[in-house]
Amino acid sequence: MTTNCAECARLEREKQAARKARYMSKVTDCDVLLKRHPDHNKRSVRAGRGRA
């Protein structure tokens, strides 16, 4: 994946290191964070806010 986003690049590196170490829960965590990243999602994700 090629990106100009520093956060996405960091998450991709972290994901690849986790995959190499066979730490699959970390791979999944990185996938979720990449999908939630505001640069890649049209709607805003407000993680950890709960309901009002």
C-alpha positions as CSV (number, residue, x, y, z in Angstrom):
1,M,0.0,0.0,0.0
2,T,1.4,3.4,-1.0
3,T,0.3,6.4,1.0
4,N,1.4,9.9,1.7
5,C,-0.1,9.7,5.2
6,A,2.5,9.2,8.0
7,E,0.0,7.6,10.3
8,C,-1.0,5.0,7.7
9,A,2.6,4.3,6.9
10,R,3.4,3.7,10.6
11,L,0.4,1.4,11.0
12,E,1.4,-0.6,7.9
13,R,4.9,-1.0,9.3
14,E,3.5,-2.1,12.6
15,K,1.1,-4.5,10.9
16,Q,3.9,-6.1,8.9
17,A,6.1,-6.5,12.0
18,A,3.2,-8.1,13.8
19,R,2.5,-10.5,10.9
20,K,6.2,-11.5,10.8
21,A,6.0,-12.2,14.6
22,R,2.8,-14.1,14.1
23,Y,1.0,-11.7,16.4
24,M,-2.3,-11.9,14.6
25,S,-4.4,-9.9,17.1
26,K,-2.0,-6.9,16.6
27,V,-2.4,-7.4,12.8
28,T,-6.2,-7.2,13.3
29,D,-5.8,-4.1,15.5
30,C,-3.8,-2.4,12.8
31,D,-6.4,-3.3,10.1
32,V,-9.2,-1.8,12.2
33,L,-7.2,1.4,12.9
34,L,-6.4,1.7,9.2
35,K,-10.0,1.4,8.3
36,R,-11.1,3.9,10.9
37,H,-8.4,6.5,9.9
38,P,-10.2,9.7,9.0
39,D,-8.2,10.1,5.7
40,H,-9.8,6.9,4.4
41,N,-13.3,7.2,5.7
42,K,-15.8,9.8,4.6
43,R,-17.6,9.8,7.9
44,S,-16.0,10.8,11.2
45,V,-15.3,8.0,13.6
46,R,-15.5,9.1,17.3
47,A,-14.0,6.1,19.1
48,G,-14.3,5.9,22.8
49,R,-17.0,8.5,23.2
50,G,-20.0,6.3,23.9
51,R,-23.6,7.5,23.7
52,A,-24.7,10.9,25.0
